[in-house]
Amino acid sequence: MKAVSVVTIKKELKHLSSAELSELCLRLSRFKKENKELLTYLLFESENEAGYIESVKHYMDDEFELINTDSYFYIRKSTRKILRNVKKYIRYSQKKETEVELLIYFCEKLRDFKPSIKRSTQLQNMYNRQILLAKKTIDKLHEDLQYDFNLMLENL
């Protein structure tokens, strides 16, 4: 089965009643964990973006504590997993301020991680890529926010 375009789906959704729409959303949430997470964000956490950011930061803190430090292989694997999930949470929000704040926090956690990431080229490259991504995103923000976030980046 081939999926139709978003435009076609949007036109079709306009013809449905609110009860049918809620039934479709509930059915969607049963099929994939990401659909359920996105609905959770939209329904419960989108109103309080600061609380959402704090919950993602708390998630990062917990995950960095659980990293197996026996070898750099396990450290790289775990940090990639953390970064993949953080990027997923950033996609849910779709706000540039949230993206920058979470990327900077991830870089701070990675920089302060023991053993040092300076001994691993891959971890150092991951760190540098996220800093560059944060810089690009900062350039799209309002001037006042740019100044604040650039101060945070200078500390890194």
N, C-alpha and C positions, 0 to 999 in steps of 0.2 A: 504494500500500500504506500502510495506517495503522499506526503504531507502537502497541504495547500498553503498558499502564502498567508502572511499575517493580515494583509488587507482583506482577503476573502473571509478569514475567520472573524475579523472585526465587523464586517458587514453582516455576517450571519448572527453574531452575538447581539446585535441591535434588535433583532426580531424576537429574542427570547424574553420571557417574563423574569422577574427577580427570583422567583422560586426555582425556575429552571436553571438560572445562572448559579445560584447557590448550590444546587445539586451537581452541576458540572464542576464547580470548584472542589466540592467534597470528593467527587470521583477522581479528579486530578490528584488530590493530596494522597490518595491511597496508592498511587503507582510509583512514585519516586520520592525519596527522602528530601531531595532539593526542592521539589514542589511544596512539600509540607513546610520546610524551613522558610521558603519565600513567603508563603501565606502567613506564617507566624509573624515574620517581620512586618509585613504589610498591615496586619490586623492589630498587633499588640505593641510593636516596638518602634514603628515609624514616627509616632507622635513624640517620642522621647529619644531623640538622636544621641544626646549625651549619655543617657543610660545604656543605649545600645553599644556605643563606643566603649564604655566602661566594661560591659559584659564581654566584649571581644578581647579587650586588654586582659581581663581576668582569665579568659580562656588561654591566651598566649602565655601568661605567667604560669598557669598550671602545666601546660604542655612543655615549656622550657625546663620545668622542674623534673619532668619525667624522662628527659632525653638520656639515653644510655651513652655514657662518656667513655666506654671501653676503647672505642676506636673512632677515627674521623669518618669512617664509612657510616656508622650508625648515627653520628651527629648530622652528617649531610642528609641522610635519609629522613631523619626526624624533622630537620629544619625545612626541608622541601615540603613535607606533609603539612607543617604548621603554615607555611607561606601559601600553599595551595588553598587551605581552608580560609585563611585571612582574605585572600583575593576573592573567594566565593562570597564571604560576608560583605566585602566592599561592593561586589556586583549587586547584592541585594539592595544596598543603600542607594547607590548611584549618585552620591553626593561627593563632590571633589574634596570638600573639607574633611569628610570622614576618611576618604582614601588617603589623604596626605597624613592625617594624624595617626592612622593605623600603620602606615608604612614607616613613618618615623619611629613609632614605638617598637615595631618589629626590628628595625635597624639598631635601636638602643639595646634591646634585649640580646641581639646577636653580637654586638660589639662588646658587651659586658660579660658574655658567656665564658665560662671556664671549662675546659682549656681554651686558650685563645684561638680565634679563627685565623689569625695571621699565619699559622702553620699549614693551613689548607688553602690551596689556590682556588678550589671550587667554592668554598665558603666565602672567601674574600671577594670573588667575582659576583656571587649572589648578593652580598652586602652592597657592592658598588652598583650593581644593576638596580637595586631597590632605591638607592639614593638618587640615581639618575632619573628614575621613574617619578620619584617624589618631586624632584626639581622641575620636571616637565609639567607635572600637574599643578604645582604652585604657580607657575607662570600664567595659568588660566584663571586664577582666583582674583578677588578684589585686592587692591593695593595694600590696604591695612592688613588683611590676612596674609598677603605675600610677605610683608615685613615680619610678622610674628613667626610664621613658619620658617622663613629664612634664618631667623635667629636660632630656632631649634635645630635647623640643619647644620649651622656652623658649629654647634656643639658636637656634632657627629664627625 
